[in-house]
Amino acid sequence: QLEVVESGGDLVQPGGSLRLACTAPGFLLDDYAIAWFRRSPGKEREGVACMANHDGSTYYHVSAQGRFTLSSNIGKNTVYLQMNNLKPEDTGDYYCAADSFPTSDAQDLCQLHHWDGYNYWGQGTHVTVSS
């Protein structure tokens, strides 16, 4: 059983949009830092978008800035990653991760040194951007 669940990945044409969702059946995401990591063949894994649990501050990888937006719906216990103007280089497997890191530094939460530190991971959802 997975502790968080991602959804929303799909095949989309360049310029299109997708909204990924991350939910946790067993705990309240509002109490946790949230990170979206991406793995793509031929590329280094990277933190795409992250949100600190303490103050809700967000950070976006340079490749996502201006196009991706994090949001949350507390009532649905769900965090969303809205992805607009998608590009072929956005293709990859997107993973939602959560943990109760005390830091309010969203940028730090997206760094790779936290890869092994997040305790809750989803199965991943695949995004393909292609014409």
Long-range contacts (C-beta under 8 A, 24 or more apart in sequence): 2-121, 2-122, 2-123, 3-27, 3-98, 3-119, 3-120, 3-121, 3-122, 4-29, 4-96, 4-97, 4-98, 4-120, 4-121, 4-122, 5-96, 5-122, 5-123, 6-94, 6-95, 6-96, 6-122, 6-123, 6-124, 6-125, 7-125, 8-81, 8-125, 9-94, 9-125, 9-126, 9-127, 10-127, 10-128, 11-128, 11-130, 12-86, 12-127, 12-128, 12-129, 13-129, 13-130, 13-131, 14-86, 14-87, 14-88, 14-129, 14-130, 14-131, 15-85, 15-86, 16-86, 16-129, 17-82, 17-83, 17-84, 17-85, 17-86, 18-83, 18-86, 18-127, 19-80, 19-81, 19-82, 19-83, 20-80, 20-81, 20-83, 20-94, 20-96, 20-125, 20-127, 21-78, 21-79, 21-80, 21-81, 22-78, 22-79, 22-80, 22-81, 22-96, 22-98, 22-122, 23-76, 23-77, 23-78, 23-79, 24-77, 24-98, 24-120, 27-120, 28-77, 29-72, 29-77, 29-78, 29-79, 29-98, 30-72, 30-74, 30-77, 31-100, 32-98, 32-99, 32-100, 32-120, 33-98, 33-99, 33-100, 33-101, 33-103, 33-109, 34-70, 34-72, 34-79, 34-96, 34-97, 34-98, 35-96, 35-97, 35-98, 35-109, 35-110, 35-114, 35-118, 36-70, 36-81, 36-94, 36-95, 36-96, 36-97, 37-94, 37-95, 37-97, 37-115, 38-92, 38-93, 38-94, 38-95, 39-92, 39-93, 39-95, 39-124, 40-89, 40-91, 40-92, 40-93, 41-92, 43-92, 45-112, 45-115, 46-110, 46-112, 47-109, 47-110, 47-111, 47-112, 47-114, 48-81, 48-94, 48-110, 49-81, 49-110, 50-106, 50-107, 50-109, 50-110, 51-79, 51-106, 51-109, 52-101, 52-103, 52-104, 52-105, 52-106, 52-109, 53-100, 53-101, 54-102, 54-103, 54-104, 55-104, 57-104, 57-105, 57-106, 58-106, 59-106, 59-107, 59-109, 59-110, 61-110, 63-89, 63-90, 83-127, 86-127, 86-129, 87-129, 88-129, 88-130, 89-129, 90-127, 90-129, 91-127, 91-128, 91-129, 91-130, 92-126, 92-127, 93-124, 93-125, 93-126, 93-127, 94-124, 94-125, 94-126, 94-127, 95-121, 95-122, 95-124, 96-121, 96-122, 97-121, 97-122
